[in-house]
Amino acid sequence: MNIERTPKQMAEAVLTPLDHQVNRNSKDSVFCNLFSDPKYVLELYAALHPEDDITDVKDITLVTLENQILRAQYNDLGFIIGNRLMILVEEQSAWSLNVLIRFLPYLGETYQRYIRNNKLDVYGAKKLEIPHPELYVVYPKDRKNLPDEISLSKDIFGITDPDHVFVDVRVKIIYDSKQGDILNQYIVFCRVFDEQIRLYGRTEKAVRETIRICRDQNVLKEYLAKEEVSNIMFGAFDKEYQLQLLREQEREEGREEEKLSSIRNLMETLKLTAQQAMDALKISDADRKRYLTML
């Protein structure tokens, strides 16, 4: 016998086993940590949907996905309220339209787990009721000439004819919000933090000054009173360093694979030995033993 469940009951089953394992430590960003608290998520939702004055904390289900490699989030915040699946990504680095592509696996994984955990039959004849997505990028830096909204079809695929759009992802960009609401406070906090880093570098003084200035201005005052926040802010430096190392490792692995491919091509096309091919490519003696084991 099938038992009908409310959207709230269905949402609660999405990521419950994993949510309890999310690592809330110094590698979290302030954004992730702040909005791991349903109280602040409700304030954020109210900033995005001020017309809804009946939703309560109990109506929120967090569905943020976790990256097991860095013990951080794939998407910085995901939550379900009623029939809405809301996903927010904080973009602190240089602006890139590639954030649109990142939303595709976020959506796919979240819906896949929603369907699996709620035992929904995607092959059945009955139309499934699943929450519709709302996608946002929080960009607390200088807006310059950036748009209010970006689109996968238009900005990545270059499709301008709506008759030829078969797959699309539309994302709203948040640069600021109403004075004093939680989004505005978070964005002010980010700008103060950036300014203090510019003045004092990635130091304890920059962290302490950011917290002092924001609390004096009643910006995230209650949240910044927590002892753990300064550790999280230091952790942001550490996380950025880890991500930089990971990118450098990926680039190095790419270069290594290119060299291996060149060695194999020379061996095959010119009938050279591995050593002769590496001579031709001027590969150092220090690297040759490693490449030989990989060929």
Phi and psi in degrees as GROMACS dihedral restraints (atoms count N, CA, C in turn):
[ dihedral_restraints ]
;  ai    aj    ak    al  type     phi  dphi    fc
    3     4     5     6     1   -82.6    20    10
    4     5     6     7     1   131.1    20    10
    6     7     8     9     1  -106.7    20    10
    7     8     9    10     1   122.2    20    10
    9    10    11    12     1   -70.0    20    10
   10    11    12    13     1   135.5    20    10
   12    13    14    15     1  -120.6    20    10
   13    14    15    16     1   151.4    20    10
   15    16    17    18     1   -73.5    20    10
   16    17    18    19     1   160.6    20    10
   18    19    20    21     1   -54.9    20    10
   19    20    21    22     1   -38.0    20    10
   21    22    23    24     1   -63.2    20    10
   22    23    24    25     1   -45.3    20    10
   24    25    26    27     1   -64.1    20    10
   25    26    27    28     1   -38.5    20    10
   27    28    29    30     1   -68.9    20    10
   28    29    30    31     1   -40.0    20    10
   30    31    32    33     1   -63.7    20    10
   31    32    33    34     1   -36.1    20    10
   33    34    35    36     1   -61.4    20    10
   34    35    36    37     1   -22.8    20    10
   36    37    38    39     1   -87.1    20    10
   37    38    39    40     1    -5.5    20    10
   39    40    41    42     1   -63.0    20    10
   40    41    42    43     1   -60.4    20    10
   42    43    44    45     1  -128.7    20    10
   43    44    45    46     1    21.9    20    10
   45    46    47    48     1   -54.1    20    10
   46    47    48    49     1   -46.8    20    10
   48    49    50    51     1   -60.6    20    10
   49    50    51    52     1   -38.5    20    10
   51    52    53    54     1   -79.9    20    10
   52    53    54    55     1   -35.0    20    10
   54    55    56    57     1   -57.4    20    10
   55    56    57    58     1   -34.9    20    10
   57    58    59    60     1   -72.5    20    10
   58    59    60    61     1   -12.3    20    10
   60    61    62    63     1  -102.8    20    10
   61    62    63    64     1    -2.0    20    10
   63    64    65    66     1   -59.8    20    10
   64    65    66    67     1   132.2    20    10
   66    67    68    69     1   -85.8    20    10
   67    68    69    70     1   101.2    20    10
   69    70    71    72     1   -94.2    20    10
   70    71    72    73     1    78.5    20    10
   72    73    74    75     1  -126.2    20    10
   73    74    75    76     1  -161.5    20    10
   75    76    77    78     1   -67.5    20    10
   76    77    78    79     1   -10.4    20    10
   78    79    80    81     1   -84.7    20    10
   79    80    81    82     1    -7.5    20    10
   81    82    83    84     1   -66.8    20    10
   82    83    84    85     1   149.5    20    10
   84    85    86    87     1   -82.4    20    10
   85    86    87    88     1   163.8    20    10
   87    88    89    90     1   -61.0    20    10
   88    89    90    91     1   -39.2    20    10
   90    91    92    93     1   -57.4    20    10
   91    92    93    94     1   -50.3    20    10
   93    94    95    96     1   -63.3    20    10
   94    95    96    97     1   -42.6    20    10
   96    97    98    99     1   -69.2    20    10
   97    98    99   100     1   -44.5    20    10
   99   100   101   102     1   -57.2    20    10
  100   101   102   103     1   -47.1    20    10
  102   103   104   105     1   -94.1    20    10
  103   104   105   106     1    18.2    20    10
  105   106   107   108     1   -84.3    20    10
  106   107   108   109     1   -10.3    20    10
  108   109   110   111     1   -94.7    20    10
  109   110   111   112     1   116.1    20    10
  111   112   113   114     1   -55.2    20    10
  112   113   114   115     1   -27.2    20    10
  114   115   116   117     1   -61.2    20    10
  115   116   117   118     1   -43.9    20    10
  117   118   119   120     1   -76.6    20    10
  118   119   120   121     1   -30.0    20    10
  120   121   122   123     1   -62.8    20    10
  121   122   123   124     1   -40.3    20    10
  123   124   125   126     1   -62.9    20    10
  124   125   126   127     1   -40.3    20    10
  126   127   128   129     1   -63.4    20    10
  127   128   129   130     1   -39.9    20    10
  129   130   131   132     1   -63.8    20    10
  130   131   132   133     1   -45.2    20    10
  132   133   134   135     1   -59.8    20    10
  133   134   135   136     1   -41.2    20    10
  135   136   137   138     1   -64.1    20    10
  136   137   138   139     1   -33.9    20    10
  138   139   140   141     1   -67.9    20    10
  139   140   141   142     1   -34.3    20    10
  141   142   143   144     1   -83.7    20    10
  142   143   144   145     1   -29.4    20    10
  144   145   146   147     1  -132.9    20    10
  145   146   147   148     1    70.0    20    10
  147   148   149   150     1   -64.6    20    10
  148   149   150   151     1   -16.5    20    10
  150   151   152   153     1   -73.2    20    10
  151   152   153   154     1   -17.6    20    10
  153   154   155   156     1   -94.6    20    10
  154   155   156   157     1   106.7    20    10
  156   157   158   159     1  -112.2    20    10
  157   158   159   160     1    16.5    20    10
  159   160   161   162     1  -116.1    20    10
  160   161   162   163     1   -14.4    20    10
  162   163   164   165     1   -69.0    20    10
  163   164   165   166     1   140.9    20    10
  165   166   167   168     1  -124.2    20    10
  166   167   168   169     1   168.4    20    10
  168   169   170   171     1   -55.1    20    10
  169   170   171   172     1   -37.9    20    10
  171   172   173   174     1   -65.8    20    10
  172   173   174   175     1   -14.9    20    10
  174   175   176   177     1   -87.2    20    10
  175   176   177   178     1    -3.5    20    10
  177   178   179   180     1   -95.4    20    10
  178   179   180   181     1   133.1    20    10
  180   181   182   183     1  -124.8    20    10
  181   182   183   184     1   117.2    20    10
  183   184   185   186     1   -75.3    20    10
  184   185   186   187     1   134.0    20    10
  186   187   188   189     1  -134.3    20    10
  187   188   189   190     1    35.5    20    10
  189   190   191   192     1   -65.1    20    10
  190   191   192   193     1   132.6    20    10
  192   193   194   195     1   -85.3    20    10
  193   194   195   196     1   148.8    20    10
  195   196   197   198     1  -112.0    20    10
  196   197   198   199     1   140.2    20    10
  198   199   200   201     1   -93.6    20    10
  199   200   201   202     1   109.4    20    10
  201   202   203   204     1   -69.4    20    10
  202   203   204   205     1   -20.3    20    10
  204   205   206   207     1   -70.1    20    10
  205   206   207   208     1   -52.1    20    10
  207   208   209   210     1  -101.1    20    10
  208   209   210   211     1     6.2    20    10
  210   211   212   213     1    51.7    20    10
  211   212   213   214     1    46.9    20    10
  213   214   215   216     1  -137.2    20    10
  214   215   216   217     1  -178.9    20    10
  216   217   218   219     1   -89.9    20    10
  217   218   219   220     1   140.7    20    10
  219   220   221   222     1   -66.1    20    10
  220   221   222   223     1   -58.6    20    10
  222   223   224   225     1  -104.4    20    10
  223   224   225   226     1   139.1    20    10
  225   226   227   228     1   -67.5    20    10
  226   227   228   229     1   -30.2    20    10
  228   229   230   231     1  -155.7    20    10
  229   230   231   232     1   129.0    20    10
  231   232   233   234     1  -134.9    20    10
  232   233   234   235     1   134.7    20    10
  234   235   236   237     1  -152.7    20    10
  235   236   237   238     1   155.3    20    10
  237   238   239   240     1  -114.7    20    10
  238   239   240   241     1   130.0    20    10
  240   241   242   243     1  -131.2    20    10
  241   242   243   244     1   115.7    20    10
  243   244   245   246     1    58.7    20    10
  244   245   246   247     1  -121.5    20    10
  246   247   248   249     1  -101.2    20    10
  247   248   249   250     1    19.5    20    10
  249   250   251   252     1  -109.6    20    10
  250   251   252   253     1   131.4    20    10
  252   253   254   255     1  -105.7    20    10
  253   254   255   256     1   113.2    20    10
  255   256   257   258     1  -111.5    20    10
  256   257   258   259     1   124.0    20    10
  258   259   260   261     1  -122.4    20    10
  259   260   261   262     1   127.7    20    10
  261   262   263   264     1  -124.2    20    10
  262   263   264   265     1   138.4    20    10
  264   265   266   267     1  -122.9    20    10
  265   266   267   268     1   132.7    20    10
  267   268   269   270     1   -92.5    20    10
  268   269   270   271     1   127.5    20    10
  270   271   272   273     1  -111.8    20    10
  271   272   273   274     1    95.1    20    10
  273   274   275   276     1   -92.3    20    10
  274   275   276   277     1   -21.1    20    10
  276   277   278   279     1   -84.5    20    10
  277   278   279   280     1  -169.8    20    10
  279   280   281   282     1   -59.8    20    10
  280   281   282   283     1   144.5    20    10
  282   283   284   285     1   -61.8    20    10
  283   284   285   286     1   137.5    20    10
  285   286   287   288     1  -149.9    20    10
  286   287   288   289     1   134.0    20    10
  288   289   290   291     1   -68.5    20    10
  289   290   291   292     1   -13.4    20    10
  291   292   293   294     1   -62.8    20    10
  292   293   294   295     1   -14.3    20    10
  294   295   296   297     1   -58.3    20    10
  295   296   297   298     1   -28.6    20    10
  297   298   299   300     1   -59.1    20    10
  298   299   300   301     1   -41.9    20    10
  300   301   302   303     1   -68.5    20    10
  301   302   303   304     1   -33.7    20    10
  303   304   305   306     1   -64.6    20    10
  304   305   306   307     1   -27.4    20    10
  306   307   308   309     1   -69.0    20    10
  307   308   309   310     1   -24.6    20    10
  309   310   311   312     1   -61.0    20    10
  310   311   312   313     1   -53.8    20    10
  312   313   314   315     1   -66.2    20    10
  313   314   315   316     1   -30.4    20    10
  315   316   317   318     1   -58.8    20    10
  316   317   318   319     1   -49.6    20    10
  318   319   320   321     1   -64.9    20    10
  319   320   321   322     1   -47.2    20    10
  321   322   323   324     1   -59.8    20    10
  322   323   324   325     1   -46.8    20    10
  324   325   326   327     1   -66.4    20    10
  325   326   327   328     1   -41.9    20    10
  327   328   329   330     1   -64.9    20    10
  328   329   330   331     1   -45.6    20    10
  330   331   332   333     1   -66.5    20    10
  331   332   333   334     1   -38.3    20    10
  333   334   335   336     1   -60.2    20    10
  334   335   336   337     1   -43.0    20    10
  336   337   338   339     1   -73.2    20    10
  337   338   339   340     1   -34.4    20    10
  339   340   341   342     1   -60.9    20    10
  340   341   342   343     1   -46.6    20    10
  342   343   344   345     1   -65.7    20    10
  343   344   345   346     1   -43.8    20    10
  345   346   347   348     1   -66.2    20    10
  346   347   348   349     1   -46.9    20    10
  348   349   350   351     1   -70.8    20    10
  349   350   351   352     1   -26.2    20    10
  351   352   353   354     1   -96.3    20    10
  352   353   354   355     1     5.7    20    10
  354   355   356   357     1    52.8    20    10
  355   356   357   358     1    46.5    20    10
  357   358   359   360     1   -85.8    20    10
  358   359   360   361     1   143.4    20    10
  360   361   362   363     1   -98.9    20    10
  361   362   363   364     1    99.7    20    10
  363   364   365   366     1   -73.5    20    10
  364   365   366   367     1   -11.9    20    10
  366   367   368   369     1   -97.8    20    10
  367   368   369   370     1    -3.1    20    10
  369   370   371   372     1   -76.8    20    10
  370   371   372   373     1   165.6    20    10
  372   373   374   375     1   -77.1    20    10
  373   374   375   376     1   -27.9    20    10
  375   376   377   378     1   -73.3    20    10
  376   377   378   379     1   133.5    20    10
  378   379   380   381     1   -66.0    20    10
  379   380   381   382     1   131.2    20    10
  381   382   383   384     1   -81.8    20    10
  382   383   384   385     1   146.4    20    10
  384   385   386   387     1  -101.9    20    10
  385   386   387   388     1   108.2    20    10
  387   388   389   390     1  -126.2    20    10
  388   389   390   391     1   152.6    20    10
  390   391   392   393     1   -65.1    20    10
  391   392   393   394     1   140.3    20    10
  393   394   395   396     1   -86.6    20    10
  394   395   396   397     1   147.5    20    10
  396   397   398   399     1   -85.9    20    10
  397   398   399   400     1   146.8    20    10
  399   400   401   402     1  -127.2    20    10
  400   401   402   403     1   124.3    20    10
  402   403   404   405     1  -118.7    20    10
  403   404   405   406     1   135.3    20    10
  405   406   407   408     1  -138.5    20    10
  406   407   408   409     1   146.9    20    10
  408   409   410   411     1  -116.7    20    10
  409   410   411   412     1   126.5    20    10
  411   412   413   414     1   -94.8    20    10
  412   413   414   415     1   115.8    20    10
  414   415   416   417     1  -122.1    20    10
  415   416   417   418     1    94.6    20    10
  417   418   419   420     1   -84.2    20    10
  418   419   420   421     1    11.8    20    10
  420   421   422   423     1   -97.0    20    10
  421   422   423   424     1  -172.5    20    10
  423   424   425   426     1   -61.8    20    10
  424   425   426   427     1   126.2    20    10
  426   427   428   429     1   -68.2    20    10
  427   428   429   430     1   -38.6    20    10
  429   430   431   432     1    55.2    20    10
  430   431   432   433     1  -122.3    20    10
  432   433   434   435     1  -110.2    20    10
  433   434   435   436     1    28.0    20    10
  435   436   437   438     1   -75.7    20    10
  436   437   438   439     1   151.9    20    10
  438   439   440   441     1   -80.6    20    10
  439   440   441   442     1   167.6    20    10
  441   442   443   444     1   -78.4    20    10
  442   443   444   445     1   -25.3    20    10
  444   445   446   447     1  -147.6    20    10
  445   446   447   448     1   145.1    20    10
  447   448   449   450     1  -126.2    20    10
  448   449   450   451     1   156.8    20    10
  450   451   452   453     1  -137.5    20    10
  451   452   453   454     1   134.8    20    10
  453   454   455   456     1   -60.0    20    10
  454   455   456   457     1   -45.3    20    10
  456   457   458   459     1   -64.8    20    10
  457   458   459   460     1   -43.3    20    10
  459   460   461   462     1   -82.4    20    10
  460   461   462   463     1   -48.5    20    10
  462   463   464   465     1   -88.4    20    10
  463   464   465   466     1   -20.6    20    10
  465   466   467   468     1  -107.4    20    10
  466   467   468   469     1   -50.3    20    10
  468   469   470   471     1   -82.7    20    10
  469   470   471   472     1   -18.0    20    10
  471   472   473   474     1    72.5    20    10
  472   473   474   475     1    26.0    20    10
  474   475   476   477     1   -92.7    20    10
  475   476   477   478     1   122.4    20    10
  477   478   479   480     1  -109.7    20    10
  478   479   480   481     1   -16.7    20    10
  480   481   482   483     1   -86.5    20    10
  481   482   483   484     1   113.4    20    10
  483   484   485   486     1   -59.3    20    10
  484   485   486   487     1   -23.2    20    10
  486   487   488   489     1   -70.7    20    10
  487   488   489   490     1   -14.9    20    10
  489   490   491   492     1  -107.3    20    10
  490   491   492   493     1     9.1    20    10
  492   493   494   495     1   -91.6    20    10
  493   494   495   496     1   111.7    20    10
  495   496   497   498     1  -111.1    20    10
  496   497   498   499     1   -22.6    20    10
  498   499   500   501     1  -136.6    20    10
  499   500   501   502     1   132.0    20    10
  501   502   503   504     1  -148.1    20    10
  502   503   504   505     1   153.3    20    10
  504   505   506   507     1  -134.8    20    10
  505   506   507   508     1   120.9    20    10
  507   508   509   510     1  -111.9    20    10
  508   509   510   511     1   130.5    20    10
  510   511   512   513     1  -127.4    20    10
  511   512   513   514     1   131.3    20    10
  513   514   515   516     1   -89.6    20    10
  514   515   516   517     1   136.9    20    10
  516   517   518   519     1  -100.4    20    10
  517   518   519   520     1   129.4    20    10
  519   520   521   522     1  -107.8    20    10
  520   521   522   523     1   114.0    20    10
  522   523   524   525     1  -101.2    20    10
  523   524   525   526     1   -26.6    20    10
  525   526   527   528     1  -164.4    20    10
  526   527   528   529     1   177.7    20    10
  528   529   530   531     1  -149.1    20    10
  529   530   531   532     1  -173.5    20    10
  531   532   533   534     1   -61.8    20    10
  532   533   534   535     1   136.9    20    10
  534   535   536   537     1   -49.4    20    10
  535   536   537   538     1   122.6    20    10
  537   538   539   540     1    92.1    20    10
  538   539   540   541     1   -14.3    20    10
  540   541   542   543     1   -75.6    20    10
  541   542   543   544     1   172.5    20    10
  543   544   545   546     1   -63.5    20    10
  544   545   546   547     1   -34.9    20    10
  546   547   548   549     1   -68.1    20    10
  547   548   549   550     1   -44.3    20    10
  549   550   551   552     1   -61.4    20    10
  550   551   552   553     1   -42.0    20    10
  552   553   554   555     1   -63.7    20    10
  553   554   555   556     1   -41.6    20    10
  555   556   557   558     1   -64.5    20    10
  556   557   558   559     1   -41.7    20    10
  558   559   560   561     1   -66.2    20    10
  559   560   561   562     1   -41.0    20    10
  561   562   563   564     1   -60.4    20    10
  562   563   564   565     1   -44.6    20    10
  564   565   566   567     1   -55.7    20    10
  565   566   567   568     1   -46.6    20    10
  567   568   569   570     1   -61.5    20    10
  568   569   570   571     1   -41.0    20    10
  570   571   572   573     1   -70.0    20    10
  571   572   573   574     1   -37.1    20    10
  573   574   575   576     1   -64.8    20    10
  574   575   576   577     1   -44.0    20    10
  576   577   578   579     1   -60.9    20    10
  577   578   579   580     1   -45.4    20    10
  579   580   581   582     1   -59.8    20    10
  580   581   582   583     1   -41.4    20    10
  582   583   584   585     1   -66.4    20    10
  583   584   585   586     1   -39.8    20    10
  585   586   587   588     1   -69.4    20    10
  586   587   588   589     1   -34.5    20    10
  588   589   590   591     1   -65.5    20    10
  589   590   591   592     1   -39.3    20    10
  591   592   593   594     1   -62.1    20    10
  592   593   594   595     1   -37.9    20    10
  594   595   596   597     1   -78.4    20    10
  595   596   597   598     1   -41.0    20    10
  597   598   599   600     1  -120.0    20    10
  598   599   600   601     1     1.9    20    10
  600   601   602   603     1    74.1    20    10
  601   602   603   604     1  -171.1    20    10
  603   604   605   606     1   -85.4    20    10
  604   605   606   607     1    74.0    20    10
  606   607   608   609     1  -127.0    20    10
  607   608   609   610     1   169.0    20    10
  609   610   611   612     1   -62.2    20    10
  610   611   612   613     1   -35.7    20    10
  612   613   614   615     1   -61.6    20    10
  613   614   615   616     1   -40.6    20    10
  615   616   617   618     1   -61.9    20    10
  616   617   618   619     1   -40.9    20    10
  618   619   620   621     1   -66.5    20    10
  619   620   621   622     1   -48.6    20    10
  621   622   623   624     1   -63.1    20    10
  622   623   624   625     1   -41.7    20    10
  624   625   626   627     1   -66.4    20    10
  625   626   627   628     1   -39.5    20    10
  627   628   629   630     1   -59.9    20    10
  628   629   630   631     1   -47.2    20    10
  630   631   632   633     1   -64.2    20    10
  631   632   633   634     1   -42.6    20    10
  633   634   635   636     1   -62.6    20    10
  634   635   636   637     1   -49.8    20    10
  636   637   638   639     1   -61.3    20    10
  637   638   639   640     1   -45.7    20    10
  639   640   641   642     1   -66.0    20    10
  640   641   642   643     1   -41.7    20    10
  642   643   644   645     1   -66.9    20    10
  643   644   645   646     1   -37.5    20    10
  645   646   647   648     1   -63.1    20    10
  646   647   648   649     1   -31.6    20    10
  648   649   650   651     1   -94.3    20    10
  649   650   651   652     1     9.6    20    10
  651   652   653   654     1    59.6    20    10
  652   653   654   655     1    39.4    20    10
  654   655   656   657     1  -105.9    20    10
  655   656   657   658     1   114.8    20    10
  657   658   659   660     1    50.3    20    10
  658   659   660   661     1    37.5    20    10
  660   661   662   663     1   -59.2    20    10
  661   662   663   664     1   -48.0    20    10
  663   664   665   666     1   -65.0    20    10
  664   665   666   667     1   -43.7    20    10
  666   667   668   669     1   -64.9    20    10
  667   668   669   670     1   -44.3    20    10
  669   670   671   672     1   -70.8    20    10
  670   671   672   673     1    -9.9    20    10
  672   673   674   675     1   -75.7    20    10
  673   674   675   676     1   -13.3    20    10
  675   676   677   678     1   -72.6    20    10
  676   677   678   679     1   137.3    20    10
  678   679   680   681     1   -63.4    20    10
  679   680   681   682     1   -30.7    20    10
  681   682   683   684     1   -70.9    20    10
  682   683   684   685     1   -19.2    20    10
  684   685   686   687     1   -64.5    20    10
  685   686   687   688     1   -42.0    20    10
  687   688   689   690     1   -61.7    20    10
  688   689   690   691     1   -37.4    20    10
  690   691   692   693     1   -63.7    20    10
  691   692   693   694     1   -38.6    20    10
  693   694   695   696     1   -64.7    20    10
  694   695   696   697     1   -39.5    20    10
  696   697   698   699     1   -67.5    20    10
  697   698   699   700     1   -38.6    20    10
  699   700   701   702     1   -65.6    20    10
  700   701   702   703     1   -36.6    20    10
  702   703   704   705     1   -63.1    20    10
  703   704   705   706     1   -28.5    20    10
  705   706   707   708     1   -61.7    20    10
  706   707   708   709     1   -37.2    20    10
  708   709   710   711     1   -64.0    20    10
  709   710   711   712     1   -44.3    20    10
  711   712   713   714     1   -64.3    20    10
  712   713   714   715     1   -42.0    20    10
  714   715   716   717     1   -64.9    20    10
  715   716   717   718     1   -42.0    20    10
  717   718   719   720     1   -60.2    20    10
  718   719   720   721     1   -40.0    20    10
  720   721   722   723     1   -64.6    20    10
  721   722   723   724     1   -42.0    20    10
  723   724   725   726     1   -62.6    20    10
  724   725   726   727     1   -43.7    20    10
  726   727   728   729     1   -63.9    20    10
  727   728   729   730     1   -37.3    20    10
  729   730   731   732     1   -63.6    20    10
  730   731   732   733     1   -44.1    20    10
  732   733   734   735     1   -61.3    20    10
  733   734   735   736     1   -40.7    20    10
  735   736   737   738     1   -64.0    20    10
  736   737   738   739     1   -43.2    20    10
  738   739   740   741     1   -63.8    20    10
  739   740   741   742     1   -41.9    20    10
  741   742   743   744     1   -63.8    20    10
  742   743   744   745     1   -38.8    20    10
  744   745   746   747     1   -63.9    20    10
  745   746   747   748     1   -42.2    20    10
  747   748   749   750     1   -63.8    20    10
  748   749   750   751     1   -40.4    20    10
  750   751   752   753     1   -64.6    20    10
  751   752   753   754     1   -41.8    20    10
  753   754   755   756     1   -64.7    20    10
  754   755   756   757     1   -40.4    20    10
  756   757   758   759     1   -63.9    20    10
  757   758   759   760     1   -35.7    20    10
  759   760   761   762     1   -65.6    20    10
  760   761   762   763     1   -43.5    20    10
  762   763   764   765     1   -65.0    20    10
  763   764   765   766     1   -38.3    20    10
  765   766   767   768     1   -64.5    20    10
  766   767   768   769     1   -41.8    20    10
  768   769   770   771     1   -65.4    20    10
  769   770   771   772     1   -36.3    20    10
  771   772   773   774     1   -63.2    20    10
  772   773   774   775     1   -42.4    20    10
  774   775   776   777     1   -64.6    20    10
  775   776   777   778     1   -42.5    20    10
  777   778   779   780     1   -60.7    20    10
  778   779   780   781     1   -41.7    20    10
  780   781   782   783     1   -63.4    20    10
  781   782   783   784     1   -39.6    20    10
  783   784   785   786     1   -65.9    20    10
  784   785   786   787     1   -41.5    20    10
  786   787   788   789     1   -60.9    20    10
  787   788   789   790     1   -46.9    20    10
  789   790   791   792     1   -62.5    20    10
  790   791   792   793     1   -40.3    20    10
  792   793   794   795     1   -63.3    20    10
  793   794   795   796     1   -43.0    20    10
  795   796   797   798     1   -65.2    20    10
  796   797   798   799     1   -40.3    20    10
  798   799   800   801     1   -64.2    20    10
  799   800   801   802     1   -37.7    20    10
  801   802   803   804     1   -80.0    20    10
  802   803   804   805     1   -46.0    20    10
  804   805   806   807     1   -80.0    20    10
  805   806   807   808     1   -37.0    20    10
  807   808   809   810     1  -105.1    20    10
  808   809   810   811     1     2.8    20    10
  810   811   812   813     1    56.6    20    10
  811   812   813   814     1    43.0    20    10
  813   814   815   816     1   -91.8    20    10
  814   815   816   817     1   157.3    20    10
  816   817   818   819     1   -75.7    20    10
  817   818   819   820     1   168.3    20    10
  819   820   821   822     1   -61.2    20    10
  820   821   822   823     1   -41.4    20    10
  822   823   824   825     1   -64.5    20    10
  823   824   825   826     1   -41.6    20    10
  825   826   827   828     1   -64.0    20    10
  826   827   828   829     1   -40.4    20    10
  828   829   830   831     1   -64.4    20    10
  829   830   831   832     1   -40.1    20    10
  831   832   833   834     1   -71.3    20    10
  832   833   834   835     1   -30.7    20    10
  834   835   836   837     1   -61.0    20    10
  835   836   837   838     1   -45.5    20    10
  837   838   839   840     1   -63.4    20    10
  838   839   840   841     1   -34.3    20    10
  840   841   842   843     1   -89.7    20    10
  841   842   843   844     1    -0.8    20    10
  843   844   845   846     1    56.8    20    10
  844   845   846   847     1    45.8    20    10
  846   847   848   849     1   -81.8    20    10
  847   848   849   850     1   134.4    20    10
  849   850   851   852     1   -65.7    20    10
  850   851   852   853     1   154.5    20    10
  852   853   854   855     1   -60.7    20    10
  853   854   855   856     1   -33.2    20    10
  855   856   857   858     1   -64.0    20    10
  856   857   858   859     1   -29.9    20    10
  858   859   860   861     1   -93.0    20    10
  859   860   861   862     1   -16.1    20    10
  861   862   863   864     1   -63.7    20    10
  862   863   864   865     1   -41.0    20    10
  864   865   866   867     1   -62.6    20    10
  865   866   867   868     1   -40.9    20    10
  867   868   869   870     1   -63.8    20    10
  868   869   870   871     1   -44.0    20    10
  870   871   872   873     1   -64.8    20    10
  871   872   873   874     1   -36.4    20    10
  873   874   875   876     1   -61.3    20    10
  874   875   876   877     1   -37.4    20    10
  876   877   878   879     1   -72.3    20    10
  877   878   879   880     1   -19.1    20    10
  879   880   881   882     1   -96.1    20    10
  880   881   882   883     1   -13.9    20    10
